[in-house]
Amino acid sequence: MIKLMKLEIAKMGLGWYVKAAIIANVVIVMLMFMISYFEGVEGKYELANMGELYIIIGAMVRSTFIVMASVLISKLIIDEYKKKTIFVMFMYPVSRKKLLAAKLAIVALLTFIAIVISHIFTLSTIIGINHFFHIIEEAPVALDYGSQLTSIVTFAFAAAGASLVPLYFGMRKHSVPATILSSLLIVMLTSSSNPVFSLATIIYIPLGLAAIGVAIAWATVRNIEQTDVL
């Protein structure tokens, strides 16, 4: 399985994904800084404390990489079905199930790692900027870091599982737009946030979607042998 994953990653190339992730991180940091700065200028402080900052950054990071996961699914699976190139791979002396499972494992693993790293990076950068510019008055206490890391990993795990849900919609007609649009619906269900109520703080929703995503992946892998190669 690991060897198949390495071969798939080498074939796909990770350069574009890493570049997109870096750009996304920079955009998130800039956006958060601009929001906080202009709120200060206007005298409106919706980001009144670090707790709200954690929630908003987490929602933005997870939303970004759930959508990027749908792009990965499109490149690794949907597009290959659409172009019929995956059927050539099915002729190799390798189990179809292992091949598809390797592709899905890449999607989930990259999504998990990207969310954890990006969340820590963006949060640390904003805290560092806040140390000099004081865009948010409340400073994080030392005890927050352990609980926040646990929360980051838990939500990243849930998001990685939920990112597999678009596979169902994409495989129905081998549609790339359907794959990406369904990821936007997942983002709406898991990352919506406002000052009154925030879905981004409810772990049960992404965990439920993660269970559905894993079930979809398992069913797709299980039924892959029945796919017509003609």
Summary of the structure (lengths in Angstrom):
residues: 230
radius of gyration: 19.5
end to end distance: 26.2
largest distance: 65.6
contacts: 718
relative contact order: 0.15
helix: 80%
strand: 1%
